[in-house]
Amino acid sequence: MTDPVTALALCSVNLSSSDCQTCVNAATSRILQACPSQTVAQVWYTLCMVRYSSVNFISKPDYSIGFMLYDVRDAPDQNDYDPKVRMLMQNLPYTAGVSDQRSAVGMTHMVGNRTIYGYVDCTRDVNGQDCTTCLLGATDSIPSCCLGKWAGWIATPTCNIQFDMDPVHDDWINPPEIDTNVRTATAPVTEPSAPAHDGGLMSSGGGGGDGNKERSIILVVAVVVAFILEDNRFRFFLYDLDVLVAATDNFSSTNRLGGGGFGSVYRGRVHSGEEIAVKKLTAGSTQGMKEFLNEVKLLQKIQHRNLVWLLGCCVQAKELMLVYEYLPNKSLDYFLFDKSKSALLHWAKRFNIITGVARGLLYLHEDSQLRIIHRDIKASNILLDEQMNPKISDFGLARLFNDDQSRLKTRRIVGTFGYMPPEYAIRGVVSNKTDVFSFGATKYTT
């Protein structure tokens, strides 16, 4: 009996099926020649990858660095180039994580009318969270490999990242643009530059290198970066951590609006004067990471006056934050369960809140480009603006339905007991009736 073997091939997203097959055939021939008796091997070509192992690795991400390559040419104007490379490459992993194709491409401009291109992708067997984690890990290796260089390529068994001053692939021509223009700057700090080499495309990390180090000055910038999705129809922002620290007075308790199972929400004011609400997820929370990616994936694609507006997010120094429009009247439960404040909700306002929530749910269930079941409709997830108009919030537990799908069954029961219909709480059956039941329970308290 022969031993089992697991194999996987990956092509660049926009590669045609015939070109993909040609590349995979070449990679397969090469891996058999180079590794005739190995039980584990992987080969990377510029447009495809082939991997095999005697151990089943499907859906099991591997974040270990396989190789790091860079172009030995120095990039021009590194004081401008280095921060922009970092921002570009820190942006793309989150686009890839919410993409069904597990890939993202983008570009940004620098001084001298030059362009920096970035590309990231993951094998399609991993989920969005694992893809983002893998890509961010590879991005963290840029300073030790190829910062300040004309091009860099870092790969793990599960993912790879590339940046280049040249659009070396067809799908890099005219990709979505990511605005990395500096708004505010802080004092400079020193960081190690990439290793120095002479001539050619060199490898570091797993591929060797002479290990010589130099020191260079790099600006640490507090910026807001435009995050543009692959379909180029929606825009929100990737906020720098320093901006949110300043806006919330270092997340002071006086600015804390409330909290939940996966973090706290703070009021803030950015330099432009705009007020924001910042949800700061608990560091190291696996469930919080899943909710973060889920909320970004859904809210970036839907807009309605009765849904909270997601302005952007922050992904830096292992911090995960979501930035929303600030709604001054907090949430519905703030009024309902306080006798003095409840008196402010006369019947006309209560009716307006009820109908507004109903309009928001109808949009989610029937009218948006995505069919979404919220799964946690309750008074604390209904926010109120200055005119007491309601906005549904907290989409971390929401489920996406296909157009021809009316229900599904899950073993993971999430939400708030008391607002769950019996068929969901007991058997895990999810449908639009799940939200309708929760809406009814909320309306009863209203």
N, C-alpha and C positions, 0 to 999 in steps of 0.2 A: 504494500500500500504506500503510495507516494505521500509525502508531507504536504499539508495545505500551504498555499501561497496567496497572499493578498497583494493585488497590484492596483495602481491608480495612475491615470494620465490626466494632465491639465493643460489646456491651451488658453492663450490670451483670448479675452472675451469676444473681441470683434474679428477674430480669425475665421475665415471661411472653413466649412467642413472639410473640403478637399485639402486646403493648406494645413489644417490641423492634423489630418491623417498623415500627410507627408512628413510633418515635423515629428509626430509621435513615432512613426516608423523609423525615422532616422535616430531618434533618441533611444528607441528600443534596441536597435542594432548596436548602438554605441554602448549601452549599459551591459549588453551581453558580452561584448568584446572586452570591456574594461573590467567587468566583475563576473567572470565565468563561474566562479565557485562560491560567491558570497551569498549569504542568506538574507542580507539586508543591503539595499543599494538605492541610490537616487541620482538622476542626472538632470541638470537644468540646461535647456537651450533658451535663447532669447525669447522665443515665442511659445515654448511648451516645456513640460516637465513630465518625467516618468519615474515612478517609485514602486518598489516591491519589497516585501518582507515575509518572513515565515511567521510573523506575529500579526494578527489582525489589528490594523491601525485605523480602520474606518471609523469616523466620528470621534476619534481620540486625538485631540490636537497635540502637536509637539512644538514647543516654543524654543527649542535649542537652536542656536545659530549654526547654519550649515556652512555658509561662506559669506565673506564681505569683500566686494570688489570696488575699486574706484579708478577714475581717470586721473592720471597724475598731473594733468594740467590744473593750475590754480584758477579758481573762479575770479572774475573781476570784482573789485570793490567789495571785499569780504565783510566790511562793517554793515553793508546793506544786504549782501547775499546770504550770510549765515542765518540771521533771524528769520528771513523770508523762507529759506529751506525748511527750517524747523516748524514754522507755522503751517506751511503748506503740507508737510508730511504728518503733522499732528492732526490736521483736519481730515485728511482722506480716510484714515481707518474707521471713522464713525460713519462716513458715507458708505463705505464697503460693508460695514456691519449691518446696516439697514437695507442693503441692496440684495435682491434675490440672487444676483450673479456673484455676490461676494467680491466685488471689485469696484474700483473708482479711479478716475483719471482727472487731473486738473492742472491748471497753470496759474502762475502769478507773474506780475511784471516787476522789474527792478530798475534802478537808474540806468541811463544810457539806452533806453528803449530795448532792453534785453528781456528775455522771457525764461522762466524756470518751469520745467514740466515735471509732474509727479504722477506715478502710477503705483497702485497697490492691488494685490489680489490674494485670495485664499482658495484652498481646495474647497469644492462645493459640498463636501460631506460634513463640514463643521457648521455649527450654528452661528448666528450673528455675533453673539457675545464672545465666543471663542475666537472668531475671526478678528474682531476689534482688539482683543487682548493680545493676540499674536502679532498683529501689525504694530501696535503701540510698543511692544517689546522690541521689535526690530527697529522701530524709529528711535528708541532710546539708545541704540547702539551707534547711531550716526556720528556723535562726537568722537567716539573712539576709532572710527573708521575713515570717514570721508567728508567731514565738515570742512568747508572751504575748497572742495574739489569740484571740478567741472561736472562730474557725474558720479553717482554711487549706486550700488546694487547690493542689497542685503537679503538673504533668504534663510528660511527655516524649512523643515519638512512640510509645514502646513501653510506657510505664507511667504510672500516676498514683496519688497518695496524697492522702487527705483526712482531716482530723480536725475535730471539731465538738463543741460543748457540747450540741447538740440532735440527736436521732435523726431526721435529715432524710429518711431513706429507710426503707421498710418493713423491709428486711433488717437495719437497724441496731437494731431493737427486740429486746431480750433476746439479744444476741450472746454468745459466750463471754467470760467475764471474765478479765482479766489482772491479777494482783496486783502492784501497783507500790509497795507499802508500804515505806518506808525502814527498813532494818535498822541501818545504820551510816552516819555522815556524816563527811566530811573538811572541811578548811578551805574557806571560800567563795572563788570566783574571779569575776572580772568578765568579761562577754561582751557584745557588742553586742546591743541589743534590735532588734525589728522597726522599720521606718520608721514615722514618725508621719504620719497623714492625718486629714482631717476628713470624717466621714460616708460611709456607703455601703460597698459591697463593692469593694475596691480591688485593683489588680494591681501586682506588683513584678517585677523582673527583666525578662523579655521584654515586660511590659506597662507599664513606666514606673514612676513614683513620684517623690516630691519629693526623695528621697535624704537627708533629715534624719535624723541618728542621735542616739540617746541611749545612756547606759550604765546598766546595772542589775546588781544583785548576784543571782547564781543559785547555789544550793548544788550542788556536785559531790558525788554520793552514791555510796557503795559499797553495793550492794544485791544481793539475789537476787530475781528476778522470776519468778512462776509463768507458765509458757508452756502454754496450754491449746489443744488442737487443735480443729479445726472440728467433729469428731464428739463432742467433749466427753467422751470416754471415757478418755483417757489424759492424763497430766500429767507434764511434767518442767520443768526450770528453766533460765532464761536467767541465767547468772552474770555479775556485773559483773567487769570486768577487774581492778579494784583488789582484789576479794575473792580472786581466784586468785593475784595477785601476792603478797599477804600469806600466803596458805595455803601456797605453795610456796617462800617466802623468796626471792621474785623469781626463780623458776625456777633456783635454785642447782644447781650440779653435784652437790652432795651428795644432792639429792633426785631426781636423774635416775635413772629405772628402766630406761631403754633407749630405742631409737630405730629408725626405719625410713626408707623412701625419702621420706616426706613430713612428717617431723617427729620430735619427741622426746616421751617420756612421763615425767611427774614425779609424785612422791608429794606429797600436800598434806594439810593439816588445816584445816578451816574453823572459824569462831568457835564453833560449837556443839560442837566436838570430833570431828565426823565426819571420818574419813579418806577421801580421794578420790584418784583417779588422773586426771591431766590430760594429754591428748594435745594438744600445741601444734604446729599445722601450720606448715610452713615458709612464711614470708611471701611472697606473690606467686606461689605455686605454683598454676597453673591446674588441674593434675591433683589437687592437694590439695583445691581447692575442690570439684571433682566428687565426690571421695571423701567429703568432709565432708557435702555435701547428701545423698548416697546413704545414708550411715550414719544420719543423722538421720531420713531418710524411712522406713527399714526398722525400726530399733531402737525407734522411738517406738510402733510398732504391734504388737510381738511381745514376749512375756514367757515365759520358761521357766527352770527352775532350772539348766539346763546352757547357758544363754546369758548372756553378760556383761550387766549392767544399766547402761544409759545413764542417768545422772542428769540430764544437761543439756548445755548448750553455752555458749560465750561468743563474741559477735560484736561486736567493739568496736575502734576505732582500727586497722582493717584486720587485726586479729588474729582467727584462727579456732581455737577450741579445743573439744574434746569432753571432757566430765567423766563418768567412770565410777566405779562402786563400786571401792574399793581391795581388791585380793586379795593377801594378804601373801606367798604362796608363789610369786609371779612366774609364769613360764610353764613349760610342760613341758620345753622344751629346756634350761632352766637345770639340771634334774636329769639328763636323759638323757645329756648330752654332757660330764658331769663325773664322773669315776670315783668320787670320794668321795661325792658327792651321789647318784649313781645307786644306790649301795648302800642308800639309805634307801627306795627304791621296791621293797618286797618284792612278791611276786606278787599278794597280795590288793589292794594299792593300785593296781598296774598294771591289774588286771582291772576295778576300780572306775572308773578313768580311761577305759579302753576302752569300757565299757558306757555311761558318762555321755556321752561324745562321740557315741556311736551314738544315744542318746536325743535329744540335741540336734539331730542331723542329721535324724532321723525327724520331729521336730516341724517343722523348716524345710521339709522336702520334702512332708509329708503332712498334718500336723495343725494348723498355724497358719492364721490367716485369710488370709495371703499365702503363695504358694509361692515359696520362695527357694532359689537355688543359690549357695552361699558363694563358690566358686571359688578359695579360698586356704587350705584346711585343711592345717595343718602344726603341728609341735610348738610353734613360737614363738607361734602364735595360739590355743593352748590354755592358758588361765590356770587357776590352782589356788587355791582358798580355804584357810582355815585348817585344814580337815579333809581337804585334798587332793582335794576334789571338783572336777571339771573344768568349765570354762565356755568355750564358743567365743567368740572375740572377733574384732575387725577385719573389719567388714562393708563396707569401702569399695569392694571389687571385686565385691560380690554382685550377682546379677541376679534380677529379679522375673519370674516366669512367670505366665501366665494359667492358669486352672483346666483348660482344654482343651489346653494346650500341653505337650508332652513334651520338646521339644528346640528349639534355635535355633542359627543359625550366625552367627558374628561374625568380623570382620576384625581386631579388637583382642584379641590374646592377652595376657592378664594372669595373674599368679599366680607360682608358683615352679616352675621346671623341676626335674624329679625327682619332683615330686608331681602332675604333669599326666598324664592319660591320652593315648595317642598321637592319638586322633581329635580331641582338643581342641588339642594342641600343634601338630599338622600341618595340620588342616583347619578348626579353629575351631568344632567342634561342641560345644555346651554342653548338658548334661542333668544329671539327678540322679546319673548314673553318674560325672560329673566329680568330684563330692564323694566318692562311694563309692571311687573309685580313690585319691584323695588320703588318705581315711581309712585305706585299706589300707596305703598307704605309711607313714603315721604309726604305725599299729598295729604294723607290722613293726619299727620302731625302738623302740617301747615294749616 
